[in-house]
Amino acid sequence: MLTFGALVCSLLAAWLLYLLAPRQQHSYKPALLWAGTAVSLVLALWLAALAYGFWPGVYLVLTALMLVWVLLPVLAQWRSKPHVG
């Protein structure tokens, strides 16, 4: 259960950082996005460290962050184009 919580928190942090990108059009306040990112990352690291130890937990959270940072732009591009067939 700790692993699932750590992954959800790291995915939330990655999404919040993605919203901070200059190309994103939104009305959210950047300070709230930064605060949410910080809280989510700390919580993800804490949960992962409880489940696996400190360094394996750090690697788990970083892996989830990188995966989402790669997938979010791809999914955004895929959603914006019409599909044929």
Z-matrix of the N, CA and C atoms (Angstrom, degrees):
N
C 1 1.448
C 2 1.525 1 110.93
N 3 1.332 2 116.06 1 -34.58
C 4 1.460 3 119.15 2 178.04
C 5 1.525 4 111.37 3 -64.87
N 6 1.325 5 116.05 4 -37.62
C 7 1.459 6 119.68 5 179.29
C 8 1.521 7 111.08 6 -64.23
N 9 1.312 8 116.98 7 -43.55
C 10 1.463 9 120.61 8 178.60
C 11 1.526 10 110.41 9 -61.52
N 12 1.320 11 117.26 10 -43.72
C 13 1.463 12 120.90 11 178.07
C 14 1.514 13 112.11 12 -62.69
N 15 1.332 14 116.74 13 -40.25
C 16 1.467 15 120.46 14 178.34
C 17 1.519 16 111.07 15 -64.94
N 18 1.332 17 116.50 16 -41.18
C 19 1.466 18 119.67 17 179.40
C 20 1.523 19 111.44 18 -67.03
N 21 1.318 20 117.61 19 -41.41
C 22 1.468 21 120.61 20 178.93
C 23 1.524 22 110.08 21 -63.63
N 24 1.326 23 116.91 22 -43.29
C 25 1.464 24 119.87 23 179.73
C 26 1.526 25 111.78 24 -65.70
N 27 1.326 26 117.79 25 -38.56
C 28 1.457 27 119.45 26 178.60
C 29 1.528 28 111.16 27 -71.21
N 30 1.320 29 117.56 28 -34.12
C 31 1.466 30 119.76 29 175.27
C 32 1.524 31 110.82 30 -66.50
N 33 1.313 32 117.21 31 -39.76
C 34 1.459 33 121.14 32 176.45
C 35 1.522 34 111.02 33 -63.15
N 36 1.322 35 117.12 34 -42.40
C 37 1.460 36 120.64 35 178.75
C 38 1.525 37 111.10 36 -63.31
N 39 1.317 38 117.21 37 -41.47
C 40 1.467 39 120.73 38 178.75
C 41 1.519 40 110.91 39 -64.71
N 42 1.317 41 117.24 40 -40.68
C 43 1.467 42 120.43 41 179.01
C 44 1.528 43 110.90 42 -65.35
N 45 1.314 44 117.23 43 -41.14
C 46 1.462 45 120.69 44 178.75
C 47 1.524 46 110.87 45 -65.17
N 48 1.328 47 117.27 46 -39.70
C 49 1.468 48 119.40 47 175.70
C 50 1.525 49 111.18 48 -66.77
N 51 1.301 50 117.16 49 -34.91
C 52 1.464 51 120.59 50 177.15
C 53 1.529 52 110.38 51 -63.58
N 54 1.331 53 116.66 52 -37.70
C 55 1.462 54 119.81 53 177.64
C 56 1.518 55 112.67 54 -67.42
N 57 1.318 56 118.09 55 -21.85
C 58 1.460 57 121.61 56 178.71
C 59 1.528 58 113.17 57 -78.43
N 60 1.310 59 117.71 58 -9.34
C 61 1.463 60 120.57 59 -179.84
C 62 1.526 61 110.07 60 -62.92
N 63 1.336 62 117.36 61 144.06
C 64 1.474 63 120.30 62 -176.84
C 65 1.526 64 114.37 63 -60.87
N 66 1.312 65 117.90 64 -25.82
C 67 1.464 66 119.87 65 -177.12
C 68 1.528 67 113.17 66 -78.97
N 69 1.313 68 117.75 67 -9.96
C 70 1.456 69 121.29 68 -178.45
C 71 1.530 70 110.33 69 -81.48
N 72 1.308 71 116.09 70 134.06
C 73 1.460 72 122.39 71 178.51
C 74 1.519 73 108.38 72 -103.23
N 75 1.325 74 117.29 73 108.99
C 76 1.460 75 121.06 74 179.62
C 77 1.517 76 108.77 75 -154.69
N 78 1.308 77 116.22 76 168.65
C 79 1.461 78 121.26 77 -179.34
C 80 1.523 79 112.35 78 -109.28
N 81 1.328 80 117.34 79 14.66
C 82 1.457 81 120.25 80 -179.95
C 83 1.523 82 110.04 81 -75.66
N 84 1.300 83 116.65 82 148.25
C 85 1.461 84 121.18 83 176.97
C 86 1.524 85 109.23 84 -78.39
N 87 1.334 86 117.03 85 131.08
C 88 1.473 87 119.43 86 -178.49
C 89 1.531 88 113.27 87 -59.41
N 90 1.317 89 117.62 88 -33.85
C 91 1.466 90 119.46 89 -179.67
C 92 1.529 91 110.96 90 -63.77
N 93 1.325 92 116.81 91 -37.49
C 94 1.462 93 119.88 92 177.59
C 95 1.523 94 111.58 93 -68.58
N 96 1.326 95 116.32 94 -37.42
C 97 1.464 96 119.78 95 178.09
C 98 1.524 97 110.69 96 -66.57
N 99 1.333 98 117.31 97 -41.85
C 100 1.462 99 120.52 98 177.54
C 101 1.520 100 111.06 99 -64.17
N 102 1.327 101 116.55 100 -42.50
C 103 1.468 102 120.16 101 179.72
C 104 1.529 103 110.67 102 -64.19
N 105 1.319 104 116.91 103 -43.76
C 106 1.457 105 120.34 104 177.77
C 107 1.514 106 112.15 105 -63.05
N 108 1.325 107 116.66 106 -37.92
C 109 1.458 108 120.96 107 177.35
C 110 1.521 109 111.00 108 -64.05
N 111 1.318 110 116.11 109 -45.53
C 112 1.466 111 119.88 110 -178.76
C 113 1.522 112 111.35 111 -63.60
N 114 1.319 113 116.50 112 -45.43
C 115 1.466 114 120.18 113 -179.99
C 116 1.528 115 110.51 114 -63.89
N 117 1.327 116 117.15 115 -43.10
C 118 1.469 117 120.84 116 -179.89
C 119 1.524 118 111.75 117 -64.22
N 120 1.329 119 117.00 118 -40.82
C 121 1.458 120 119.79 119 179.88
C 122 1.527 121 112.06 120 -67.68
N 123 1.315 122 116.01 121 -43.30
C 124 1.465 123 118.94 122 179.03
C 125 1.528 124 110.27 123 -63.01
N 126 1.315 125 116.76 124 -43.87
C 127 1.461 126 120.38 125 178.89
C 128 1.530 127 111.21 126 -64.28
N 129 1.340 128 116.46 127 -41.22
C 130 1.469 129 119.76 128 178.59
C 131 1.520 130 110.75 129 -63.66
N 132 1.318 131 117.20 130 -44.09
C 133 1.459 132 119.89 131 179.09
C 134 1.521 133 111.63 132 -64.63
N 135 1.305 134 116.98 133 -39.83
C 136 1.456 135 120.85 134 179.58
C 137 1.527 136 111.28 135 -64.21
N 138 1.341 137 116.26 136 -46.99
C 139 1.467 138 119.74 137 -179.78
C 140 1.522 139 111.78 138 -65.00
N 141 1.337 140 116.21 139 -41.66
C 142 1.461 141 119.35 140 179.68
C 143 1.529 142 111.03 141 -67.79
N 144 1.323 143 117.35 142 -36.55
C 145 1.466 144 120.28 143 178.59
C 146 1.523 145 110.98 144 -67.78
N 147 1.311 146 117.06 145 -35.02
C 148 1.465 147 119.79 146 176.01
C 149 1.527 148 111.58 147 -66.22
N 150 1.326 149 115.81 148 -37.16
C 151 1.463 150 119.78 149 -176.23
C 152 1.531 151 112.79 150 -79.25
N 153 1.344 152 117.92 151 -39.52
C 154 1.464 153 120.66 152 -170.58
C 155 1.519 154 115.03 153 -123.67
N 156 1.309 155 118.81 154 -10.47
C 157 1.457 156 121.52 155 -170.58
C 158 1.510 157 108.55 156 104.46
N 159 1.323 158 116.03 157 168.58
C 160 1.465 159 118.58 158 -171.48
C 161 1.524 160 113.59 159 -65.79
N 162 1.337 161 117.65 160 -60.95
C 163 1.465 162 118.73 161 -174.45
C 164 1.530 163 114.12 162 -67.41
N 165 1.315 164 120.24 163 -41.53
C 166 1.468 165 117.54 164 173.69
C 167 1.531 166 112.57 165 -61.30
N 168 1.334 167 117.04 166 -35.26
C 169 1.462 168 120.32 167 176.94
C 170 1.517 169 112.30 168 -65.59
N 171 1.329 170 115.98 169 -39.96
C 172 1.470 171 120.06 170 177.12
C 173 1.522 172 109.84 171 -62.01
N 174 1.318 173 117.00 172 -45.09
C 175 1.464 174 119.93 173 179.68
C 176 1.528 175 111.93 174 -65.39
N 177 1.316 176 117.50 175 -35.93
C 178 1.465 177 120.71 176 176.99
C 179 1.530 178 110.61 177 -62.90
N 180 1.314 179 116.79 178 -46.47
C 181 1.466 180 120.96 179 -178.90
C 182 1.528 181 110.36 180 -66.85
N 183 1.317 182 117.90 181 -43.05
C 184 1.463 183 119.96 182 179.16
C 185 1.526 184 111.95 183 -64.86
N 186 1.311 185 117.26 184 -36.94
C 187 1.458 186 120.40 185 177.51
C 188 1.521 187 111.08 186 -63.88
N 189 1.326 188 116.78 187 -44.18
C 190 1.464 189 120.05 188 178.28
C 191 1.530 190 110.89 189 -64.25
N 192 1.330 191 117.59 190 -41.39
C 193 1.467 192 120.69 191 178.10
C 194 1.524 193 111.44 192 -60.44
N 195 1.333 194 116.34 193 -47.36
C 196 1.464 195 119.45 194 -178.38
C 197 1.523 196 111.64 195 -65.21
N 198 1.318 197 117.00 196 -39.28
C 199 1.458 198 120.34 197 178.61
C 200 1.526 199 110.85 198 -61.03
N 201 1.318 200 117.07 199 -45.22
C 202 1.458 201 120.40 200 -179.35
C 203 1.521 202 110.70 201 -69.82
N 204 1.330 203 118.37 202 -37.43
C 205 1.460 204 120.10 203 178.54
C 206 1.517 205 111.66 204 -63.84
N 207 1.314 206 117.96 205 -28.69
C 208 1.463 207 120.79 206 176.17
C 209 1.527 208 110.04 207 -79.87
N 210 1.325 209 117.55 208 -40.46
C 211 1.466 210 120.45 209 -174.26
C 212 1.531 211 114.15 210 -77.12
N 213 1.317 212 119.01 211 -33.07
C 214 1.469 213 119.90 212 -176.12
C 215 1.533 214 113.29 213 -60.98
N 216 1.333 215 120.70 214 -47.98
C 217 1.467 216 118.42 215 176.64
C 218 1.522 217 113.16 216 -64.20
N 219 1.327 218 116.95 217 -35.25
C 220 1.468 219 119.94 218 178.52
C 221 1.529 220 109.84 219 -65.28
N 222 1.314 221 117.05 220 -44.94
C 223 1.463 222 120.27 221 178.68
C 224 1.523 223 111.86 222 -65.56
N 225 1.321 224 117.86 223 -37.87
C 226 1.463 225 120.61 224 178.02
C 227 1.523 226 110.61 225 -64.54
N 228 1.331 227 117.07 226 -41.56
C 229 1.468 228 120.17 227 177.82
C 230 1.522 229 110.97 228 -67.26
N 231 1.319 230 116.81 229 -40.13
C 232 1.461 231 120.95 230 -179.58
C 233 1.518 232 111.07 231 -64.60
N 234 1.331 233 117.59 232 -38.43
C 235 1.458 234 121.16 233 179.54
C 236 1.519 235 112.44 234 -70.97
N 237 1.330 236 118.01 235 -27.43
C 238 1.461 237 119.62 236 -174.97
C 239 1.522 238 113.42 237 -83.21
N 240 1.324 239 118.09 238 -20.00
C 241 1.462 240 121.10 239 -178.57
C 242 1.526 241 109.89 240 -94.13
N 243 1.338 242 117.07 241 140.54
C 244 1.468 243 118.61 242 173.88
C 245 1.530 244 110.00 243 -71.70
N 246 1.315 245 115.81 244 144.25
C 247 1.445 246 121.37 245 -178.71
C 248 1.523 247 110.34 246 -99.37
N 249 1.305 248 115.05 247 139.36
C 250 1.469 249 121.26 248 -179.39
C 251 1.515 250 107.69 249 -101.45
N 252 1.322 251 115.02 250 135.36
C 253 1.441 252 118.21 251 173.78
C 254 1.449 253 111.78 252 104.98
